[in-house]
Amino acid sequence: MNVIPTALAGCFVLEPKVFGDARGSFMESWNAKLFAEKVAANVSFVQDNQSISQRGVLRGLHYQIEQPQGKLVRVIDGEVYDVAVDLRRSSPTFRQWVGVTLSAENHRQFWIPPGFAHGFLVTSERATFLYKTTDYYAPTHDRTLAWNDPSLAIPWPLADIGEPTVSEKDLRGKPLSEADTYA
């Protein structure tokens, strides 16, 4: 597995080795030992989630102010532009973001540790998005950061999409200046 650091402290892109022949392909999508050695030690995943979304759907930017979730995310059908925003005040990359393209074709995974807001935009006709989390969903601690906050200036790839499809919850996202953050 190739582990690529990002501009944000603790966030990594993981590229598994994919073996292919006339029958198709094979890859190891998860290995606890390799993850602990190359990415983050002492990580336990407690919940797996899956979403299926159409082109132009934007989900996020979500986080939990208590019971923060680390997320290992990937796409098994289609393509998304995936974004993490550092909300850890003690971090040298506080208030910074990084975006990566995840697709069924590139097999990339994205590790987002606890303390980040996370979201994605579907850029293909449809996408199936999978993610493992390090803590359970806690609705009372759920928060949403505004996906279109001018202070973040995230260049979502909307040129060929137009206005994204966003949930009511996500439309009510707070700007970074008003958002709950971590120590």
N, C-alpha and C positions, 0 to 999 in steps of 0.2 A: 504494500500500500504506500502510495506517495502522499505525504502530508505537506501541505503548502500553507505557510503562515499568511495571514492577511494583515492589513494595516491596523487592525484592532487587536489589542492584547487579549490573548486567549481564544480567539476565533480562528478556525482552521478549515481549509478545503481539503477533503480527503478524496483521493483518486484510487479506487481499487484496481487491482490487476484483473483484466478481463481476458479470458481465454476463449477463442472462437475457432470453429472449424465448420465443415459442411453441415453438421447437425444443428448448429446454433452457437450459443455462448454459455459460459459459466463464470461466475465471480463470487467471491466471498464478500458479502455485504456487511458482516459484523463479526468482529473477533475481539473479545474482551481483553485478552492479553496484549495484542498489538495496540489497541486503543489506549490502554494504561501506559504502555511504554512510549508511544509516539505523540499522544494528544493530551490526555488528562488522566491522572491516577485517581483511584477511589471513586469512580463514577458508577452509579447504579441506575439503571433505567427501570421505571415502575409502570409506565403506560405507553402504549403504541397508539397513534392516531392516524387516520387517513381522511383526506378530503379529495373530492372530485369537483373540478370547477371548469367553467367555460372560458374561452378567450375574453380577455378584458376584465376578469374578476380580480379585484385587489383585496386581499385579506390582511388586516393589520393596521397599524403596528401594535402587536399585543405583548403584554407581560403581566406578571403577577407580583405585586409589591411585597407580599409575604408568600412564603412557599414558592420562591422563584424557581423557574424551570430552566434547566439546561436542555437544549434540543439538538438532536442529531437528525437532520432533515435530508430528504432526497426525493427525486421524481422518478416514477417508474413508467409513466406514460405522458408524453408531451414535454413542455418546457415552461419554466418560470424564471422570472428575475427575482431573486431572493435577497432580502435586506436585513441587516442587524444594526441596531443603534445602541451604543454603549451608554448605559444609564447609571454607571457606578461612579459616584463622585470622587472616590479615591483612585480612580484609574487615570493613567496618563492620556488615555484616549476618550475620556468622558465627553459626551455630546458629539462624538464622531460616529460615522456610519460606514458600512462597507456593503457593496452589492455584488452578487455573483450569479451567473447563469447556471441553473441546474436543469438537466434534461435526461430523458431516457437514453439518449444517444451518448452523452458524455459520462454518464454513470457517476458523476460527482456527488459527494455528500458534503454537508456544511455543518460544522460543530459550532454551536452558539451556547456558550456557558451561561449559567444563571447571572442575572444582572443586566440583561439586554432586552430591548424591545425587538420584535421580529415580525416580518410581514413578507408577502410575495405578490407578484402580478403574473397572471397567466398570459404568456405570449404566443402560445400555440392554440389550435382550435379547441383543445381540451387538455387538462393535465390531471394526473393522479399523483397526489403529494402525500408522502409518508413521513412521519416523524416519531422519534422515541423521545420521551421526556423523563427527567430526573425527579420530578415530583408530580403529584396528582393535580388535576384541574381543581382550582378553588375559586368558584364564582365570586365570592365576597372580596377577594383580593385581586380580581381581574381588572386590568387597566388598559387603556388604549391611547397611544400617542398618535397625534394627527399625521397621517401618511403624507400630507401635502404641506407640512409646516415650512414656511419660507426660510426659517432659520436653519433648517436641515438641508434644504435645496437638493433633495434626492432627485436625480434625473431619471425618473421612471420612464421606461421605453414605451411611451404612449403615442408616438408619431403616427403609427399605422393602426392604432386602436381607437383613439379619441378619448372621450371621458370613460374612466373605469367604472365598473359595476362595484359598488361599495355598500356594505350593510348599514343599517340605521346606527348600530353600535359604533361602527368605524367612522361614520359621518360626525359623530359626537366626540371624536378623539381630541385630546387636549394638546395644545402646542407645548413644545419642550419647556418653555419658560414657566408653564403652570403645572407640568407633569410631576407626579411623585417619582422620586429617584431613590437609589440605594446609597448606603454609606460608602 
